[in-house]
Amino acid sequence: MAAIRQPALRYVLGGNVPFLRVSQRRWAQVHDVRFVATHREPDRIIEKYKEKLDRKAKEEGLKNVNELKEAYKDKIQMLKKKASVAIPSAPNTTPPLQNSPYPRPPPPPRIPSDVSSTASSPASTVSSASTPPGVKTLSSYIDIPKTLELPQKEIEYIWRLRHASDAQSLCAVIPHSTYTRVEATARRHPQFILPLPREGQGAEIHFLQWTFPTPTTATVLFTHLAEFKLRGEFSQPHTTVTHHLDLAGPKGLVLLQGSVAEGRGITVDEGKWLLMCLQKFYGGGNEKWERKKLLEQFSQGDGGFKVEELLEEAEKVV
């Protein structure tokens, strides 16, 4: 889960890391092993093959090894050029770090040329995009081509019947016009907190985050705020709700499907309460100025954000 930006929760993932600023002194001397390997005494090689070189010089009608080396000078240079491999050095586009205790950042990834050509076509991009692992699309639940042939009432009945056997499931059918308002608010405020009243214990705060893994799915993850403070991005959501937009255009319907994890301290009815609160604040019903203000304050990290006002708005019937 991505880290939130609000100052009220920034201490969860923030903080200074002074150990990164400690410089380590190295006293060992560094030698260039390339010099050791290539700058050896050439007389050792000549002594090793002296007899063979003398024999070769007599066969060629030369007096000694020096004349032999002079006779084969051009050929030796040509063989050296063939054996050597030029290693081009890339231009250094990264400005040098001046007395920085941090390591040099890695270079940006190269983008293949064929990607830029296909990115200009939205249709090709959507068709070639693969579904992220763990994301279930609408085709995992129903036969979309056959469902498109049915009227809206039958689609709603089939969708609810499809999840009736799962006691931990959440499902709903939302008009496309209503979902459009909800999504517009969610893209402006992808993170928020919602209260869950506990009888005799006040209210328990839960953290929510919107994600849009594919063009036709939008998912909301609900997590205990206490767990998110403790584990950050490694926290596990107790409730997951996904909106499927495959039928939004032709049928004007958005199918909602979710599940409440067992043994995570949340019941299905409490999951429904959080879902109802989400619709209140994100414009599923009558939008109120007070709720818009709370969303804006939370997203901007405004110190005027008050949990008491959040509880008051959440407990209102409409």
N, C-alpha and C positions, 0 to 999 in steps of 0.2 A: 504494500500500500504506500502511495506516495506521501511524503512528509507534508504536513500542513504549514501554512505561512503565518498563522495568527500569532501575535506576540504572546497571547494568553497561554498558548500551548507550545511556544517556541522552545522553552527550556527542555522539552522532552527530547528533542533531537539536536538542540543547539549546544552551546558551551565551547569554551576554549580548549585547545589541545596543546598545552605548552610543551609536551615532550617532542613535538615536531620541530620546535625551534632550537633544540639542543644540538649543537654541532659536535661531530665526532672527529677527534684528532687522530691522524694516521701517521705513524713514525716510520713505517717500513719504506725502504727505497724501492722504486719501481725501475726495472731495467727493460729496455726494448729488446725483446727476444729475437726480433727480425735481424738486428745487427749481429747478434751472436750466431745466428744460423747461416747468414750469408757472407759475412766478412771473415772468412777463415784464411789461413795462410795458403796461397795457391801452390807453393812449392811442394806441399804434401801430396797434392794430386799428381803433380808432374813426376815426383819420385816414385809414386806407385805404379805409373804406367810408362816409366822411362824406357824400359827394354822394348816394349811394343812400339813406342814412338820412334825410337832409333831405327828399328827394323823397317818401319813405314817410310822414314826419310830416305834410307838407302834404296828401297824399292822405287822411290820416285826420283832417284838421282840427285838427292839433295845432301848437303854436308851434315847438317845437324837438325835438332828439333826446332830451333828458332826459325830456320828457313822454311821448315814444314808449316809452322804456324803462320808465317807470312804468306805462304802460297795458298793456304786455305782460309785466309782472313775473311774474304767476302762471303764464302760459304758458311763460315761460323756465325757471322752476323745475321745472315738470312735465317738460319735455323733458330737463333735466339729470338728473332722477331716472331716466328711462327709459334714458338713454345710459350711466349708471353701472352697474357690475357689482360686487356685493358679493363679496368674497373671504373666506370664513370661515377663521379660524385654528384649527388643531387644538390641543387642550390639550397642554401640555408635560408629559408624564408622566415624562420622563427627568430625574433629578436633575442639577443643574449640576456640571460637572467643576471642581474646585478646584485650580488650578495644576498641571494634568496635562499632561505633554509629549506625550501620545498623542491622536490624533484621536478625536472623539466616535463611539462605535459606532453602526452603523446600527440603525434601529428594527426590531423583530421583524416577520417577514412576517405578513400578514393571512391568516387561514384562512377560506375561503368558508363560508357557513352550510350549504350543501348537503353539505360534506364531513363535518361533525360528525354529520349525520343518517345518512349511509351508513356511517360508521365503527363505529356500534353493531352492525351486522350483519356478523359474520365472513364469512358466505358471499358477501355482495355485495362485500366488500373483496377476497377472494381471486379472485373471478371477474373483477373489473375491473382487478386489478393486472396491469401489463404486464411482460413479461420484460425485464430490463435488457439493453442491447446487449452482444453478445459472449458471452452465456450460452446454451448449447445445452441444451435440455430433452430428456427421454427420447424424446419424439415425433420428434426430429430423427434418431433412429437406428432406431427400430422402430415398427411399428404397434401401439400399446398395446391397443386393443380386441381385435384378433386374438390378441395375446400373452396376454391374460388368459384365453383359452379353453384354453391349453396347460397341461400339468402342469409342475411345478417342474423336473424333469430336462431336459425339452425346452427350457424357457426358458434354463436355464444353457448348454446346448449351442449354442443359436442365438446367445446373447450372445457367447460366446467365438469362435464362427465368424465373427460380424460384424466382429471386430477382428483376425482372424488374418492378414489380408493387409497390415496396417500394421505395419511393423517397429519403429516408434517408439511403439507404443501399449502401454498397460497396461490390463488388464481383470480383473475378478473378480466373483464373486457372493457376497454376504455375508448370512447369516441376519439377519432383522430384530432379533432379541433381542441379537445381538452388536453390531449397529450402534447400538442404543439406548444401550448402555453407552459406546460410543465418542463419540457425540454429546453425551451428558451431560457427559463429561469435557472435550470440545472447547469447550463453551459456558462452562465455568468457566476453562479455560486455552486461549484461542484462539491464543496465540502460544507458540512453544517453539523450541529448537534441537536438532539431531540431528547426530551425528558420522558421517562417512563414512571408514572406514579406507583409507589409501593405503599400499601396500606400500613399505617403506623410507622413507616420508615422514611417518609418524605418522597423524594423522586430520585431515580437512577438515571444518569446521563449516558446517552449513547452517541457515538460518532458515526456519521454516514458519509459515504463518498460515491460520487457518480463516475462511471467509466463508460466509454463508447468503443467497445472492442471491434465491432464491425459496423458497416453502414446501416445495417438493419437490426442492430441490437443495442440496447442501452441497459446497463446493469447498475444497481445500487447495492452497496455493501454496508451492512450495519455491524458495528463492533462496540463492545463495552468500552467506554472512554477510559476507564481505569486500566484495562488491558492494553489499549493503544498507548497510553502513557508509559506503560512498563515495557512493551515489546516493540513499539513503533511499527515499522513496515512489516515486521514478522508476525504481527498479531493476526489471529484468525477470525473472520466474520462469523457471527452466529446466525445471521439471516441474510439471504441473497435473493434479490428480486430482479428479474430480467423483463424488459419490454421488447416485444417482437413487432417490427414495423413492416413485415412482408405484405400484410393485407391492408396497410394504411391507405395506399393509393386506390386500388380497385374496389375495396369494400368500406373504406372509411373507419376501420377498426384497428386498434392496437391491442394485442393479446399479452397479458401480464402473467408471468409464471414465477413462483418463488418457492423457497423452502426454508424451514427453520431447523437448524441443527440440533439433534438431541443431546442432552447432557451439557448444554452450554448456559444453563440458567435462564433460558427464555422459553416461554410457552408459545403455542401457535396463536392464541388470543392476544398475547403481548406483541407478537410480531405483526398482527393485524392492526393493533393500536399504533405502532410505529409507522406502518404504511399509511394509515389514515392521517397521522400528523404530517407526514411527508407531503401528502396531497394538499393539506391546508396551507403549508408554508410555500409550496412551489407552484401554487396557482391552479390546483385541480378544481377548486370551487370558487367562491367569491373571494377575490384578492383584497386584502386589507392592508392599509398603510402601515400599521404597527408591525405586521409580519415582514413586509418588505424592508422596513427599517432594521429589524433584527438580522435579516440576511445580509444586508449591506454592512452593518456594524461588524458582524462576524468575519465576513470576507476581507474587510479592510483592517481588521485588528483594532477596531475602535474600543477604547477603554470604557465607553459608555454602555457597552453590551452588558445587560443584566439578566442573570438566570431567572430571577423572579418574574420578569416580564415574559420570558420564554415559557415558563410554567403557566402563567396566566393565559397566554394566547393558545397554548396547546390544549388546555382544558376546556376552552370554549366549544360549544356544540358546533357552531359554524364559523 
